[in-house]
Amino acid sequence: MRPGDLVAPPALRQAQVRAEWVREAARVLAHEGDGEIYKLVLAAPEIARRATPGQFVQVHPVPVAPALPPGPVASGPAPSGAPAVDPLLRRPLSLCEIRPEAGEVSLIYRVVGRGTRILAGIRPGVVLDLLGPLGRSFPDPRSGRGRLVLVGGGLGIPPLAAAARWAVESGRPAVAVLGARSARYLAGAREVTAAGVPVFIATDDGSAGEQGLVTAPLERLLRSAGVGADGAGAPLEVGEVWACGPEPMLYAVKERCAAAGVPCFVSVERFMACGFGACLGCTVPAARGGYLKTCQDGPVFPAEEVILGGF
């Protein structure tokens, strides 16, 4: 696909949200995992109020307060002073669930290094230092037409739980296509299903759903008029695709959407230090030349804006 072959409609591009971030002391409500993949639930009412699906938070893995006694859940004021200097950097984690009515957010992550190993040892009741919401979101589902297809791979699945709930609450028909190496690595699939959208599963080893890649069910959806009809009785076709996952998957999804003439938004993963555009460590090549900052211009981009395939 050549840059500019397919351009997301201006209404979709303008419907992406970039909220002002805050620093918030967030109490850990629940934290569970299997030694590799964990789910962290936090009381962070200000971030929950501001956040939009597709955005992320920067979490410092060292607590800013010891365990709190049982009692009403409350999130304190922004922590004073700088966070701990060892480790120095926060960890960027996508928002899996956003519950503004409860003042809660959830995050799903995998232990891959020292920072996430420290984070995995955090117990309920302690307070963590958060920055967020950061980045540019998926477009408002109400800005588009037709069925919305959510494509997630591996740890790209969790942010689609918030996206699915957003689509359902907006009245936008949606379906999810989720894939991973095996059933064990379908982290976030349960949360996507709980949001109320139909879910297709594909795994490399066939341990859940069909054996193969997410591109197979995606291609079937792109070829099909879909299930159901709009208010006028016309076939419900795919209106746009939102994808989050490994870059080879994003590249494949982008190519198939371009061939089908369907707008596509991709959530890109990069190593990050600051999270708000200062360090330039998370850049991605731009189709028009130069580079874009994943943390500030993304992480969600119209697929035609970025060059994927550096793998």
C-alpha positions, 0 to 999 in steps of 0.5 A: 500500500502506498502512503495516501492510498486510503485516508481515514475520513476527517470526522474519524481523525477529529474524533480522537481524544487527547486528554490533559494528564494528571499525576494521581496517587492510586490505591491498589484494589486488586492484583492477581496473576500467574507469575507472568501475566497480571491484572492490576485494578486501581482506584484512580478517580481523576484518571478514570474520569478523563480517560478514553479507550486507547490511551495509557498511563505511566506507572511507577512500580515502587509504592509511594505509601505502605499498605492502608487499613481496610475501609472506604476506597479513596484515592489521595491527592497527587503524591508529593515530590519525585518518585523513587529513583530505582528504577528511574523510569515509569512503565507505560501500560494501556488502560484495559477497563475504565470505570468513571462511575466507580473511579477505577481503572484496570491494567493487564501486563506481562512481566518482562523486566526488572520494573514489571517484576517489582510491580508484580510484587505489589499487594492490594492496599498500597498506593502507586504513582500514576501519570495519565491519561496519556496519548491519543485515543481511538476515535469516538464510535459515534463518529463512524458508521457500520460495524466496528471490528476490533482486532487484538493480538497478545497483550494488544487485547486488553485495551480493546476491552475498554474500546468494546465497552465504549462501542456498546455504550455508544450503540455502535455494532462491534465485533472482536477478533482476538489472537495469541500464541495459545489460550494462556496468552489471551489476556484480556479476552474475558474482559472484551467478552464481558463488554458485550460484543461477539468475539472470534478467537484464533490461536497459533496452536489451536488451543482456543478458537480456530488454529491460525492467525487473526487475519483469517477471521478478519478477512471473512468479516471484510468480505461479508456484509455482516450479521444484522442490518441498519435501521433501513434494512441495509446490510451492515458492512464493516465501517472501520477496524481498530487494531492493537498488537504486535507490529507484524499483526498491525502490518497485516491488518493494515494491508487487508483493510487497505485492500478492502477500502476500510479505514483502519486505526492502529495502536502502536507499541514502542519503548517509552521513557517520559510518556509525554513527548520530551525524550523522543524515545518512542518515535515511529516513521511517518508516511509523509516523512520524518517521525511521529511520537507514539506517546503524544501523536499516538499510540493510536494512529490512522494506519496510513499515517505510519510506516509499519514493518520494521520487524 
